[in-house]
Amino acid sequence: MSSTRVIARLDIKGPNLVKGIHLEGLRVLGKPQDFAKYYYDSGIDELIFMDVVASLYNRNSLHDIISMTAHEIFIPLTVGGGLRTISDIKNVLRAGADKVSLNTAAIKNKKLVYEASRIFGSSTIVVAIEAIKQSNGSYLAYINNGREHTGIEVLSWAKEVEELGAGEILLTSVDKEGTGRGFDLELINLVSPAVSIPVVAHGGAGCLKHVSEAVTIGNADAVAISSLLHYEYIKSHRDIDGYEKEGNVSFLNSGKLFSSFGSVSVNDVKKQFKSEKLFVRG
């Protein structure tokens, strides 16, 4: 029986960990290395580092962060944002990443998914799908961190990326992301049964019940959590002098907390999964 993975997603802008709502309005939360080490020590199964402005500048700038993290953390590390060529992928893998996440490049150049999966192995290639629900009830895929419309239907794209050789899908509901209102279970249930590769649900977790539902109702193979874990961390680890002042730092300086999210740790999530009779690591 495969385990249900608990993954922390860390969105990075420049040197800082950031978080927004609907992938927009990014606010600085602190240093990504500190969060990553804390989650690792807490028993997280994997980490995702996403350069959230990379597609705008046609580059991924996480090499230094990846290298530092890989020397201290010994769990799978997925890196995404701005990866457009085989050379880009090779560089982040050499820096210490175990997997890469492709979205914009995958849609604009499907051949990249095919070639990368054969060069580096399917298990190394994750395709991120950023989905927005339309007024007619359908889901369309977006690129450039949820900013650019593609007209591509999510279900057909999910099936195609599996055929191209991707080993995993990171499925984000842009509508739910950062809101704390729960995962889009309809979206997850649309994609998960239609493909045989793992689907990682992301976007919307605000409490333990939401995380559990993504697996027990949505049938996701794993959950990627950001806000819910980040805000639990900064309640006791707020260090307003520890980050580089690049971006919106008003949240850290204000001392405020967010009522939309419960106080949930990695251990809490795993205990909840065990109570649901789900197999988890650790």
ROTORVEX-870850 format. One record per residue (C-alpha): residue number from 1; residue in three letters; chain; x, y, z. Coordinates in Angstrom, 2 decimals, always signed. Each point is the difference from the previous one (the first is absolute). Example, Ala and Ser with C-alpha at 12.3 -4.5 7.8 and 13.67 -1.06 7.14 Angstrom:
+-----+------+-------+---------+---------+---------+
!  nr ! rest ! kette !      xx !      yy !      zz !
+-----+------+-------+---------+---------+---------+
!   1 !  ALA !     A !  +12.30 !   -4.50 !   +7.80 !
!   2 !  SER !     A !   +1.37 !   +3.44 !   -0.66 !
+-----+------+-------+---------+---------+---------+
//
This chain:
+-----+------+-------+---------+---------+---------+
!  nr ! rest ! kette !      xx !      yy !      zz !
+-----+------+-------+---------+---------+---------+
!   1 !  MET !     A !   +0.00 !   +0.00 !   +0.00 !
!   2 !  SER !     A !   +1.38 !   +3.42 !   -0.97 !
!   3 !  SER !     A !   +0.15 !   +2.65 !   +2.69 !
!   4 !  THR !     A !   -1.95 !   +3.25 !   -0.10 !
!   5 !  ARG !     A !   +2.67 !   +2.65 !   -0.20 !
!   6 !  VAL !     A !   -0.06 !   +3.27 !   +1.90 !
!   7 !  ILE !     A !   +1.87 !   +2.68 !   -1.94 !
!   8 !  ALA !     A !   +0.81 !   +3.59 !   +0.92 !
!   9 !  ARG !     A !   -0.03 !   +2.47 !   -2.87 !
!  10 !  LEU !     A !   +2.22 !   +3.05 !   +0.33 !
!  11 !  ASP !     A !   -0.58 !   +2.83 !   -2.47 !
!  12 !  ILE !     A !   +3.14 !   +2.08 !   -0.48 !
!  13 !  LYS !     A !   +0.47 !   +3.55 !   -1.28 !
!  14 !  GLY !     A !   +3.63 !   +1.09 !   -0.04 !
!  15 !  PRO !     A !   +1.50 !   -1.03 !   +3.36 !
!  16 !  ASN !     A !   -3.32 !   -0.20 !   +1.86 !
!  17 !  LEU !     A !   -2.78 !   -2.45 !   +0.72 !
!  18 !  VAL !     A !   -3.22 !   +1.67 !   -1.12 !
!  19 !  LYS !     A !   -3.71 !   -0.82 !   +0.03 !
!  20 !  GLY !     A !   -3.01 !   +1.45 !   -1.70 !
!  21 !  ILE !     A !   -3.63 !   -0.74 !   -0.82 !
!  22 !  HIS !     A !   -0.93 !   -1.41 !   -3.42 !
!  23 !  LEU !     A !   +3.78 !   +0.09 !   -0.69 !
!  24 !  GLU !     A !   -0.11 !   +3.82 !   +0.20 !
!  25 !  GLY !     A !   +0.70 !   +2.70 !   +2.60 !
!  26 !  LEU !     A !   +3.22 !   -1.61 !   +1.23 !
!  27 !  ARG !     A !   +1.05 !   +0.88 !   +3.55 !
!  28 !  VAL !     A !   +3.36 !   -0.82 !   +1.55 !
!  29 !  LEU !     A !   -0.09 !   -2.63 !   +2.77 !
!  30 !  GLY !     A !   +3.71 !   -0.53 !   +0.69 !
!  31 !  LYS !     A !   +3.01 !   -2.00 !   -1.12 !
!  32 !  PRO !     A !   -0.82 !   -3.17 !   -1.97 !
!  33 !  GLN !     A !   +2.94 !   -1.92 !   +1.47 !
!  34 !  ASP !     A !   -1.37 !   +0.44 !   +3.53 !
!  35 !  PHE !     A !   -3.44 !   -1.28 !   -0.95 !
!  36 !  ALA !     A !   +1.46 !   -2.91 !   -1.96 !
!  37 !  LYS !     A !   +2.20 !   -1.12 !   +2.89 !
!  38 !  TYR !     A !   -2.89 !   +0.25 !   +2.45 !
!  39 !  TYR !     A !   -2.27 !   -2.12 !   -2.21 !
!  40 !  TYR !     A !   +2.75 !   -2.56 !   -0.53 !
!  41 !  ASP !     A !   +0.58 !   -0.29 !   +3.75 !
!  42 !  SER !     A !   -3.78 !   -0.32 !   +0.45 !
!  43 !  GLY !     A !   -0.19 !   -3.02 !   -2.32 !
!  44 !  ILE !     A !   -1.21 !   +1.44 !   -3.30 !
!  45 !  ASP !     A !   +0.28 !   -2.52 !   -2.84 !
!  46 !  GLU !     A !   +1.01 !   +2.35 !   -2.81 !
!  47 !  LEU !     A !   +0.54 !   +3.66 !   -0.81 !
!  48 !  ILE !     A !   -0.97 !   +2.03 !   -3.05 !
!  49 !  PHE !     A !   +1.93 !   +3.21 !   -0.72 !
!  50 !  MET !     A !   -1.75 !   +2.17 !   -2.58 !
!  51 !  ASP !     A !   +1.54 !   +3.16 !   -1.45 !
!  52 !  VAL !     A !   -3.29 !   +1.85 !   -0.46 !
!  53 !  VAL !     A !   +1.32 !   +2.83 !   -2.16 !
!  54 !  ALA !     A !   +2.40 !   -2.07 !   -2.09 !
!  55 !  SER !     A !   -2.32 !   -0.33 !   -3.00 !
!  56 !  LEU !     A !   -0.25 !   +3.78 !   -0.24 !
!  57 !  TYR !     A !   +3.78 !   +0.32 !   -0.28 !
!  58 !  ASN !     A !   +0.73 !   -3.23 !   -1.89 !
!  59 !  ARG !     A !   +2.30 !   -1.37 !   +2.68 !
!  60 !  ASN !     A !   +0.13 !   -1.98 !   +3.22 !
!  61 !  SER !     A !   +2.07 !   +1.60 !   +2.75 !
!  62 !  LEU !     A !   -0.22 !   -2.69 !   +2.67 !
!  63 !  HIS !     A !   +3.38 !   -1.67 !   -0.56 !
!  64 !  ASP !     A !   +1.62 !   +1.39 !   +3.15 !
!  65 !  ILE !     A !   -3.04 !   -0.80 !   +2.16 !
!  66 !  ILE !     A !   -0.18 !   -3.51 !   -1.46 !
!  67 !  SER !     A !   +3.68 !   -0.65 !   +0.68 !
!  68 !  MET !     A !   -0.21 !   +1.20 !   +3.60 !
!  69 !  THR !     A !   -3.18 !   -1.98 !   +0.63 !
!  70 !  ALA !     A !   +1.30 !   -3.22 !   -1.57 !
!  71 !  HIS !     A !   +3.00 !   +0.00 !   +2.36 !
!  72 !  GLU !     A !   -2.24 !   -0.01 !   +3.09 !
!  73 !  ILE !     A !   -3.17 !   -1.75 !   -1.09 !
!  74 !  PHE !     A !   -0.20 !   -3.58 !   -1.23 !
!  75 !  ILE !     A !   -3.50 !   -0.36 !   -1.38 !
!  76 !  PRO !     A !   -1.21 !   +0.43 !   -3.60 !
!  77 !  LEU !     A !   +0.17 !   +3.60 !   -1.19 !
!  78 !  THR !     A !   -2.01 !   +1.19 !   -3.00 !
!  79 !  VAL !     A !   +0.94 !   +3.28 !   -1.66 !
!  80 !  GLY !     A !   -2.10 !   +1.98 !   -2.46 !
!  81 !  GLY !     A !   -0.33 !   +3.35 !   -1.69 !
!  82 !  GLY !     A !   +1.67 !   +1.26 !   -3.16 !
!  83 !  LEU !     A !   +1.39 !   -3.36 !   -1.15 !
!  84 !  ARG !     A !   -0.21 !   +0.01 !   -3.79 !
!  85 !  THR !     A !   +2.74 !   -2.24 !   -1.36 !
!  86 !  ILE !     A !   +1.77 !   -3.28 !   +0.65 !
!  87 !  SER !     A !   +2.98 !   +2.06 !   +1.12 !
!  88 !  ASP !     A !   -2.15 !   +1.87 !   +2.56 !
!  89 !  ILE !     A !   -1.22 !   -3.31 !   +1.41 !
!  90 !  LYS !     A !   +3.51 !   -1.44 !   +0.10 !
!  91 !  ASN !     A !   +1.26 !   +3.05 !   +1.91 !
!  92 !  VAL !     A !   -2.57 !   -0.18 !   +2.82 !
!  93 !  LEU !     A !   +0.48 !   -3.76 !   +0.32 !
!  94 !  ARG !     A !   +3.73 !   +0.54 !   +0.30 !
!  95 !  ALA !     A !   -0.65 !   +2.63 !   +2.68 !
!  96 !  GLY !     A !   -1.77 !   -2.64 !   +2.10 !
!  97 !  ALA !     A !   -3.61 !   -0.27 !   -1.15 !
!  98 !  ASP !     A !   -1.50 !   -3.48 !   -0.34 !
!  99 !  LYS !     A !   -2.91 !   +0.99 !   -2.24 !
! 100 !  VAL !     A !   -0.97 !   +2.94 !   -2.18 !
! 101 !  SER !     A !   -3.42 !   +1.55 !   -0.49 !
! 102 !  LEU !     A !   -0.98 !   +1.28 !   -3.45 !
! 103 !  ASN !     A !   -3.08 !   +2.04 !   -0.87 !
! 104 !  THR !     A !   +0.47 !   +2.87 !   -2.44 !
! 105 !  ALA !     A !   +2.76 !   -1.79 !   -1.91 !
! 106 !  ALA !     A !   -1.97 !   -3.25 !   -0.11 !
! 107 !  ILE !     A !   -2.98 !   +1.65 !   -1.65 !
! 108 !  LYS !     A !   +2.04 !   +2.12 !   -2.40 !
! 109 !  ASN !     A !   +2.37 !   -2.85 !   -0.91 !
! 110 !  LYS !     A !   -1.53 !   -3.43 !   +0.60 !
! 111 !  LYS !     A !   +3.08 !   -1.61 !   -1.48 !
! 112 !  LEU !     A !   +1.93 !   +1.15 !   +3.09 !
! 113 !  VAL !     A !   -2.05 !   -2.31 !   +2.26 !
! 114 !  TYR !     A !   +0.56 !   -2.92 !   -2.37 !
! 115 !  GLU !     A !   +3.75 !   +0.58 !   -0.32 !
! 116 !  ALA !     A !   +0.60 !   +0.80 !   +3.68 !
! 117 !  SER !     A !   -1.84 !   -3.11 !   +1.19 !
! 118 !  ARG !     A !   +2.18 !   -2.17 !   -2.21 !
! 119 !  ILE !     A !   +3.26 !   +1.70 !   +0.94 !
! 120 !  PHE !     A !   -0.58 !   +0.34 !   +3.76 !
! 121 !  GLY !     A !   -2.74 !   -2.58 !   +0.60 !
! 122 !  SER !     A !   -3.74 !   +0.45 !   +0.42 !
! 123 !  SER !     A !   +0.28 !   +0.11 !   +3.79 !
! 124 !  THR !     A !   +2.07 !   +3.19 !   -0.34 !
! 125 !  ILE !     A !   -2.57 !   +1.91 !   -2.07 !
! 126 !  VAL !     A !   -3.02 !   +1.62 !   +1.65 !
! 127 !  VAL !     A !   -2.49 !   +1.98 !   -2.07 !
! 128 !  ALA !     A !   -1.77 !   +2.74 !   +1.92 !
! 129 !  ILE !     A !   -3.53 !   +0.78 !   -1.08 !
! 130 !  GLU !     A !   -1.46 !   +3.30 !   +1.21 !
! 131 !  ALA !     A !   -3.76 !   -0.32 !   -0.43 !
! 132 !  ILE !     A !   -2.72 !   +2.64 !   +0.03 !
! 133 !  LYS !     A !   -3.67 !   -0.96 !   -0.12 !
! 134 !  GLN !     A !   -2.00 !   +1.67 !   -2.76 !
! 135 !  SER !     A !   -3.55 !   +1.30 !   +0.11 !
! 136 !  ASN !     A !   -1.21 !   -3.06 !   -1.92 !
! 137 !  GLY !     A !   +1.49 !   -2.35 !   +2.62 !
! 138 !  SER !     A !   +3.03 !   -1.09 !   -2.03 !
! 139 !  TYR !     A !   +3.61 !   +0.37 !   +1.18 !
! 140 !  LEU !     A !   +2.67 !   +1.63 !   -2.11 !
! 141 !  ALA !     A !   +3.77 !   -0.03 !   +0.51 !
! 142 !  TYR !     A !   +1.88 !   +3.25 !   +0.57 !
! 143 !  ILE !     A !   +3.70 !   +0.85 !   -0.15 !
! 144 !  ASN !     A !   +2.39 !   +2.64 !   +1.37 !
! 145 !  ASN !     A !   -1.10 !   -0.59 !   +3.59 !
! 146 !  GLY !     A !   -3.69 !   +0.04 !   -0.86 !
! 147 !  ARG !     A !   +0.17 !   +3.25 !   -1.97 !
! 148 !  GLU !     A !   -0.30 !   -1.13 !   -3.62 !
! 149 !  HIS !     A !   -2.96 !   -1.75 !   -1.62 !
! 150 !  THR !     A !   +0.83 !   -2.95 !   -2.28 !
! 151 !  GLY !     A !   -3.41 !   -1.32 !   -1.05 !
! 152 !  ILE !     A !   +1.20 !   -3.54 !   +0.77 !
! 153 !  GLU !     A !   -2.46 !   -2.22 !   +1.85 !
! 154 !  VAL !     A !   +1.48 !   -1.43 !   +3.21 !
! 155 !  LEU !     A !   -1.13 !   -3.62 !   -0.31 !
! 156 !  SER !     A !   +1.24 !   -0.47 !   -3.55 !
! 157 !  TRP !     A !   +3.29 !   +1.68 !   +0.92 !
! 158 !  ALA !     A !   +0.46 !   -2.26 !   +3.03 !
! 159 !  LYS !     A !   -0.47 !   -3.08 !   -2.18 !
! 160 !  GLU !     A !   +2.41 !   +1.36 !   -2.59 !
! 161 !  VAL !     A !   +2.81 !   +0.76 !   +2.46 !
! 162 !  GLU !     A !   -0.19 !   -3.58 !   +1.23 !
! 163 !  GLU !     A !   +0.33 !   -1.22 !   -3.59 !
! 164 !  LEU !     A !   +2.95 !   +2.34 !   -0.52 !
! 165 !  GLY !     A !   +1.80 !   -1.68 !   +2.88 !
! 166 !  ALA !     A !   -0.53 !   +2.19 !   +3.06 !
! 167 !  GLY !     A !   +0.18 !   -1.95 !   +3.24 !
! 168 !  GLU !     A !   -2.21 !   +2.22 !   +2.13 !
! 169 !  ILE !     A !   -2.53 !   +2.83 !   -0.17 !
! 170 !  LEU !     A !   -0.02 !   +2.95 !   +2.40 !
! 171 !  LEU !     A !   -3.62 !   +1.17 !   -0.20 !
! 172 !  THR !     A !   -0.71 !   +3.51 !   +1.28 !
! 173 !  SER !     A !   -3.41 !   +1.60 !   +0.27 !
! 174 !  VAL !     A !   +0.76 !   +3.68 !   -0.59 !
! 175 !  ASP !     A !   -3.53 !   +0.81 !   +1.21 !
! 176 !  LYS !     A !   +0.67 !   -1.61 !   +3.38 !
! 177 !  GLU !     A !   +3.72 !   +0.70 !   +0.40 !
! 178 !  GLY !     A !   +0.87 !   +2.00 !   +3.11 !
! 179 !  THR !     A !   -3.62 !   +0.36 !   +1.13 !
! 180 !  GLY !     A !   -0.12 !   -2.64 !   +2.74 !
! 181 !  ARG !     A !   -3.48 !   -1.00 !   -1.22 !
! 182 !  GLY !     A !   +0.81 !   -3.58 !   -0.92 !
! 183 !  PHE !     A !   +1.24 !   -1.85 !   -3.06 !
! 184 !  ASP !     A !   -1.99 !   -0.10 !   -3.22 !
! 185 !  LEU !     A !   -1.13 !   -3.60 !   +0.42 !
! 186 !  GLU !     A !   -1.85 !   +0.03 !   -3.30 !
! 187 !  LEU !     A !   +3.21 !   +0.89 !   -1.82 !
! 188 !  ILE !     A !   +2.04 !   -2.66 !   +1.77 !
! 189 !  ASN !     A !   -2.65 !   -2.64 !   -0.67 !
! 190 !  LEU !     A !   -0.05 !   +1.02 !   -3.64 !
! 191 !  VAL !     A !   +3.72 !   -0.65 !   -0.51 !
! 192 !  SER !     A !   +1.03 !   -2.71 !   +2.49 !
! 193 !  PRO !     A !   -2.10 !   -2.90 !   -1.36 !
! 194 !  ALA !     A !   +0.87 !   +0.91 !   -3.59 !
! 195 !  VAL !     A !   +3.77 !   -0.53 !   +0.28 !
! 196 !  SER !     A !   +2.18 !   -2.73 !   +1.42 !
! 197 !  ILE !     A !   +2.81 !   +2.29 !   +1.18 !
! 198 !  PRO !     A !   -0.13 !   +1.63 !   +3.47 !
! 199 !  VAL !     A !   -1.99 !   +3.20 !   +0.38 !
! 200 !  VAL !     A !   +1.13 !   +2.50 !   +2.64 !
! 201 !  ALA !     A !   -2.83 !   +2.27 !   +1.13 !
! 202 !  HIS !     A !   +0.88 !   +3.61 !   +0.77 !
! 203 !  GLY !     A !   -1.97 !   +3.11 !   +0.84 !
! 204 !  GLY !     A !   -2.52 !   +0.75 !   +2.73 !
! 205 !  ALA !     A !   +0.96 !   -1.83 !   +3.18 !
! 206 !  GLY !     A !   -1.16 !   +1.92 !   +3.06 !
! 207 !  CYS !     A !   -0.38 !   -2.77 !   +2.58 !
! 208 !  LEU !     A !   +0.63 !   -3.70 !   +0.55 !
! 209 !  LYS !     A !   -3.39 !   -0.96 !   -1.38 !
! 210 !  HIS !     A !   +0.81 !   +1.62 !   -3.32 !
! 211 !  VAL !     A !   +3.28 !   -1.87 !   -0.31 !
! 212 !  SER !     A !   -1.67 !   -3.30 !   +0.80 !
! 213 !  GLU !     A !   -2.80 !   +0.61 !   -2.50 !
! 214 !  ALA !     A !   +2.46 !   +0.50 !   -2.85 !
! 215 !  VAL !     A !   +0.99 !   -3.65 !   +0.41 !
! 216 !  THR !     A !   -3.09 !   -1.74 !   +1.35 !
! 217 !  ILE !     A !   -2.52 !   +1.81 !   -2.25 !
! 218 !  GLY !     A !   +2.16 !   +1.49 !   -2.75 !
! 219 !  ASN !     A !   +2.14 !   -3.15 !   -0.36 !
! 220 !  ALA !     A !   +3.27 !   +1.92 !   -0.22 !
! 221 !  ASP !     A !   +3.18 !   -2.01 !   +0.45 !
! 222 !  ALA !     A !   +1.70 !   +2.80 !   +1.94 !
! 223 !  VAL !     A !   -0.68 !   +3.48 !   +1.35 !
! 224 !  ALA !     A !   +2.18 !   +3.07 !   -0.44 !
! 225 !  ILE !     A !   -0.62 !   +2.50 !   +2.79 !
! 226 !  SER !     A !   +1.28 !   +3.53 !   +0.29 !
! 227 !  SER !     A !   -1.98 !   +2.64 !   +1.94 !
! 228 !  LEU !     A !   -1.31 !   -2.40 !   +2.62 !
! 229 !  LEU !     A !   +3.50 !   -1.11 !   +0.99 !
! 230 !  HIS !     A !   +1.71 !   +3.36 !   -0.54 !
! 231 !  TYR !     A !   -2.30 !   +1.94 !   +2.30 !
! 232 !  GLU !     A !   +0.30 !   -2.65 !   +2.71 !
! 233 !  TYR !     A !   +3.79 !   +0.37 !   -0.23 !
! 234 !  ILE !     A !   +0.13 !   +3.80 !   +0.23 !
! 235 !  LYS !     A !   -2.22 !   +0.10 !   +3.06 !
! 236 !  SER !     A !   +3.00 !   -1.14 !   +2.02 !
! 237 !  HIS !     A !   +2.88 !   +0.78 !   -2.36 !
! 238 !  ARG !     A !   -0.70 !   +3.54 !   -1.14 !
! 239 !  ASP !     A !   +3.34 !   +1.76 !   -0.56 !
! 240 !  ILE !     A !   -0.51 !   +3.32 !   -1.71 !
! 241 !  ASP !     A !   +3.76 !   +0.54 !   -0.32 !
! 242 !  GLY !     A !   +0.71 !   -3.36 !   -1.63 !
! 243 !  TYR !     A !   -1.16 !   +0.70 !   -3.53 !
! 244 !  GLU !     A !   +1.29 !   +2.22 !   -2.78 !
! 245 !  LYS !     A !   -2.33 !   +2.92 !   -0.51 !
! 246 !  GLU !     A !   -1.01 !   -0.74 !   -3.54 !
! 247 !  GLY !     A !   -3.75 !   +0.04 !   -0.53 !
! 248 !  ASN !     A !   -3.04 !   +0.61 !   +2.17 !
! 249 !  VAL !     A !   +1.15 !   -0.35 !   +3.62 !
! 250 !  SER !     A !   -2.97 !   +1.74 !   +1.62 !
! 251 !  PHE !     A !   -1.43 !   -3.29 !   +1.26 !
! 252 !  LEU !     A !   +3.14 !   -0.92 !   +1.93 !
! 253 !  ASN !     A !   +0.37 !   +3.50 !   +1.40 !
! 254 !  SER !     A !   -3.65 !   +0.15 !   +1.07 !
! 255 !  GLY !     A !   +0.17 !   -2.94 !   +2.40 !
! 256 !  LYS !     A !   -3.40 !   -1.19 !   -1.22 !
! 257 !  LEU !     A !   -1.15 !   -3.59 !   -0.36 !
! 258 !  PHE !     A !   -2.49 !   -1.44 !   -2.43 !
! 259 !  SER !     A !   -3.35 !   -1.21 !   +1.30 !
! 260 !  SER !     A !   -0.74 !   -1.90 !   -3.23 !
! 261 !  PHE !     A !   +2.49 !   -2.72 !   +0.93 !
! 262 !  GLY !     A !   +0.11 !   -2.39 !   +2.93 !
! 263 !  SER !     A !   +3.13 !   -0.79 !   +1.99 !
! 264 !  VAL !     A !   +1.15 !   -3.16 !   -1.76 !
! 265 !  SER !     A !   +3.41 !   -1.70 !   +0.02 !
! 266 !  VAL !     A !   +1.44 !   -2.73 !   -2.21 !
! 267 !  ASN !     A !   -0.51 !   -2.45 !   +2.85 !
! 268 !  ASP !     A !   -3.66 !   +1.03 !   +0.29 !
! 269 !  VAL !     A !   -0.54 !   -0.77 !   -3.69 !
! 270 !  LYS !     A !   +1.58 !   -3.44 !   +0.29 !
! 271 !  LYS !     A !   -2.01 !   -0.83 !   +3.11 !
! 272 !  GLN !     A !   -3.17 !   +1.00 !   -1.85 !
! 273 !  PHE !     A !   +0.91 !   -2.24 !   -2.94 !
! 274 !  LYS !     A !   +0.66 !   -2.91 !   +2.34 !
! 275 !  SER !     A !   -3.40 !   +0.54 !   +1.64 !
! 276 !  GLU !     A !   -1.51 !   -0.30 !   -3.49 !
! 277 !  LYS !     A !   +1.80 !   -3.36 !   -0.42 !
! 278 !  LEU !     A !   +2.35 !   +1.47 !   -2.59 !
! 279 !  PHE !     A !   +3.57 !   -1.24 !   -0.21 !
! 280 !  VAL !     A !   +2.56 !   +2.76 !   +0.63 !
! 281 !  ARG !     A !   +3.75 !   +0.12 !   +0.49 !
! 282 !  GLY !     A !   +1.28 !   +0.47 !   +3.52 !
+-----+------+-------+---------+---------+---------+
//
